[in-house]
Amino acid sequence: MMKSNRIIQAAQRIAVLKGRFIHHERYTPLAASFEMLVEKRLADLSAGMVNEAHGLALARPSGAGKSAAIEFLLGGQIRRLADEGYGKTTIISLRVPSPATLKFLGQTLLCALGYQISSERQAWYIWDLVRHHLKERRVLFVHLDEAQDLVSRGTKHELNAVASMLKTLMTDKDWPVGIILSRTNELEDILNHDPQLARRMKTTRFESLSPTAHGEDVVDLLESFCERAQLGPEEDVLELTQGERLVHAAANQFGLVIELILAAIEDALLQEQKTPNRNNFVRAYHLRTSCDPEFNPFVVPDFLRIEARQVFTRENRT
């Protein structure tokens, strides 16, 4: 039986690695766009002007690393603004609740602002309170994750209501608030429905990786993680083909690449290895997908034929 202290030590080392944010080429334009929005808002406050706020929309396929990028970006700006005397609530971040109704979203936002309200109140009253407390707490931006859930049924009525609510917050005559929307590609439906809303939003997209174009970068990333874990990977793990296999196994998504690297390092730590090898990646992929070896990108030579998003794939199904 595996010793419990081995598991504890491996978990602790993986937690440290997970806490590391990786700057990548997709993050740079996102950070630049948001920094400009922040500076424009601060310039308006300094000049005593009230101009409509603008927002930022980040769309990406699942697993692209959006959540880590947004968390790192907003956290850094929150700390910076607090240090400069703007308070600790300049940016409010929350996940769109389920069921994703505008009324429930308003209640959730009020809760994040430190205000509780009865669910019996009507939606218009709740959103009046939202705007009041946004101003009282001098909130500059509101981040809504899983934003596409607001229009889960995709009806015209839903799209109209969501677009109207977002525009109202950004154009409030007393205290305009910038909106940050993030989630998967369905987010585009909200913006494309209303040109006035789209005009007020900067858009950024995390494009997929390519095994050919990004294989070498992924190998460098793998080597860096191993170094931080105090492990020396075997030479074949640092070959270009390993990076290409990693990209494909992660369905071309940056966030999933990191997950697979950490899973392989975790396997090596649990096996008390000092040198991670390809078998660690084979097992990491199997644990994630439960696929037969014939459908494991770290096993077969023609790995590009494998559909990496499928799980439980078998050679012969009965």
Solvent accessible surface area in square Angstrom, and as a share of the most:
residue,aa,sasa,rsa
1,M,242,1.08
2,M,73,0.33
3,K,131,0.56
4,S,79,0.51
5,N,79,0.40
6,R,55,0.20
7,I,86,0.44
8,I,94,0.48
9,Q,103,0.46
10,A,4,0.03
11,A,60,0.46
12,Q,110,0.49
13,R,83,0.30
14,I,9,0.05
15,A,62,0.48
16,V,112,0.64
17,L,6,0.03
18,K,138,0.59
19,G,68,0.66
20,R,66,0.24
21,F,38,0.16
22,I,21,0.11
23,H,122,0.55
24,H,23,0.10
25,E,113,0.51
26,R,26,0.10
27,Y,16,0.06
28,T,90,0.52
29,P,68,0.43
30,L,0,0.00
31,A,23,0.18
32,A,59,0.46
33,S,26,0.17
34,F,0,0.00
35,E,88,0.39
36,M,97,0.43
37,L,8,0.04
38,V,0,0.00
39,E,70,0.31
40,K,114,0.48
41,R,14,0.05
42,L,13,0.07
43,A,58,0.45
44,D,24,0.12
45,L,41,0.20
46,S,99,0.64
47,A,66,0.51
48,G,67,0.64
49,M,101,0.45
50,V,87,0.50
51,N,65,0.34
52,E,62,0.28
53,A,6,0.05
54,H,69,0.31
55,G,0,0.00
56,L,0,0.00
57,A,3,0.03
58,L,0,0.00
59,A,9,0.07
60,R,18,0.06
61,P,26,0.16
62,S,59,0.38
63,G,19,0.18
64,A,2,0.02
65,G,18,0.18
66,K,3,0.01
67,S,64,0.42
68,A,55,0.43
69,A,0,0.00
70,I,7,0.03
71,E,131,0.59
72,F,81,0.34
73,L,10,0.05
74,L,6,0.03
75,G,18,0.17
76,G,29,0.28
77,Q,22,0.10
78,I,47,0.24
79,R,148,0.54
80,R,67,0.24
81,L,0,0.00
82,A,33,0.25
83,D,124,0.64
84,E,96,0.43
85,G,66,0.63
86,Y,81,0.31
87,G,35,0.33
88,K,169,0.72
89,T,54,0.31
90,T,1,0.00
91,I,7,0.04
92,I,15,0.08
93,S,61,0.40
94,L,19,0.10
95,R,162,0.59
96,V,6,0.04
97,P,21,0.13
98,S,101,0.65
99,P,89,0.56
100,A,24,0.19
101,T,64,0.37
102,L,44,0.22
103,K,67,0.28
104,F,73,0.30
105,L,0,0.00
106,G,0,0.00
107,Q,33,0.15
108,T,35,0.20
109,L,1,0.01
110,L,0,0.00
111,C,67,0.40
112,A,51,0.39
113,L,7,0.03
114,G,63,0.60
115,Y,76,0.29
116,Q,139,0.62
117,I,37,0.19
118,S,60,0.39
119,S,72,0.46
120,E,157,0.70
121,R,115,0.42
122,Q,115,0.51
123,A,41,0.32
124,W,163,0.57
125,Y,67,0.26
126,I,0,0.00
127,W,21,0.07
128,D,61,0.31
129,L,28,0.14
130,V,0,0.00
131,R,70,0.25
132,H,94,0.42
133,H,20,0.09
134,L,2,0.01
135,K,89,0.38
136,E,106,0.48
137,R,80,0.29
138,R,122,0.45
139,V,0,0.00
140,L,2,0.01
141,F,3,0.01
142,V,1,0.00
143,H,8,0.04
144,L,4,0.02
145,D,25,0.13
146,E,15,0.07
147,A,0,0.00
148,Q,23,0.10
149,D,51,0.27
150,L,6,0.03
151,V,13,0.07
152,S,83,0.54
153,R,180,0.66
154,G,48,0.46
155,T,59,0.34
156,K,145,0.61
157,H,145,0.65
158,E,19,0.09
159,L,23,0.11
160,N,69,0.36
161,A,31,0.24
162,V,3,0.01
163,A,1,0.01
164,S,59,0.38
165,M,18,0.08
166,L,1,0.00
167,K,38,0.16
168,T,53,0.31
169,L,4,0.02
170,M,0,0.00
171,T,54,0.31
172,D,26,0.13
173,K,166,0.70
174,D,73,0.38
175,W,23,0.08
176,P,2,0.01
177,V,1,0.00
178,G,0,0.00
179,I,0,0.00
180,I,1,0.01
181,L,1,0.00
182,S,0,0.00
183,R,49,0.18
184,T,21,0.12
185,N,59,0.30
186,E,93,0.42
187,L,1,0.00
188,E,70,0.31
189,D,79,0.41
190,I,1,0.00
191,L,12,0.06
192,N,120,0.62
193,H,57,0.25
194,D,19,0.10
195,P,105,0.66
196,Q,106,0.47
197,L,0,0.00
198,A,39,0.30
199,R,144,0.53
200,R,25,0.09
201,M,14,0.06
202,K,75,0.32
203,T,95,0.55
204,T,18,0.10
205,R,94,0.34
206,F,0,0.00
207,E,102,0.46
208,S,51,0.33
209,L,11,0.06
210,S,40,0.26
211,P,25,0.16
212,T,119,0.69
213,A,71,0.55
214,H,30,0.14
215,G,0,0.00
216,E,119,0.53
217,D,86,0.44
218,V,5,0.03
219,V,14,0.08
220,D,82,0.42
221,L,17,0.08
222,L,1,0.00
223,E,79,0.36
224,S,32,0.21
225,F,1,0.00
226,C,1,0.00
227,E,128,0.57
228,R,147,0.54
229,A,3,0.02
230,Q,146,0.65
231,L,11,0.05
232,G,38,0.37
233,P,24,0.15
234,E,72,0.32
235,E,154,0.69
236,D,47,0.24
237,V,0,0.00
238,L,53,0.27
239,E,82,0.37
240,L,98,0.49
241,T,43,0.25
242,Q,0,0.00
243,G,0,0.00
244,E,40,0.18
245,R,26,0.09
246,L,0,0.00
247,V,0,0.00
248,H,25,0.11
249,A,0,0.00
250,A,0,0.00
251,A,17,0.14
252,N,46,0.24
253,Q,7,0.03
254,F,24,0.10
255,G,13,0.12
256,L,24,0.12
257,V,0,0.00
258,I,33,0.17
259,E,97,0.44
260,L,2,0.01
261,I,0,0.00
262,L,12,0.06
263,A,37,0.29
264,A,1,0.00
265,I,1,0.01
266,E,70,0.31
267,D,15,0.08
268,A,0,0.00
269,L,14,0.07
270,L,37,0.18
271,Q,88,0.39
272,E,115,0.51
273,Q,37,0.16
274,K,154,0.65
275,T,63,0.37
276,P,1,0.01
277,N,32,0.17
278,R,61,0.22
279,N,86,0.44
280,N,0,0.00
281,F,1,0.00
282,V,37,0.21
283,R,92,0.33
284,A,3,0.02
285,Y,1,0.00
286,H,85,0.38
287,L,141,0.70
288,R,89,0.33
289,T,2,0.01
290,S,33,0.21
291,C,4,0.02
292,D,36,0.19
293,P,82,0.52
294,E,72,0.32
295,F,41,0.17
296,N,2,0.01
297,P,0,0.00
298,F,11,0.04
299,V,68,0.39
300,V,14,0.08
301,P,118,0.74
302,D,77,0.40
303,F,19,0.08
304,L,112,0.56
305,R,128,0.47
306,I,8,0.04
307,E,97,0.43
308,A,6,0.05
309,R,121,0.44
310,Q,95,0.42
311,V,72,0.41
312,F,124,0.52
313,T,16,0.09
314,R,93,0.34
315,E,98,0.44
316,N,125,0.64
317,R,168,0.61
318,T,183,1.07
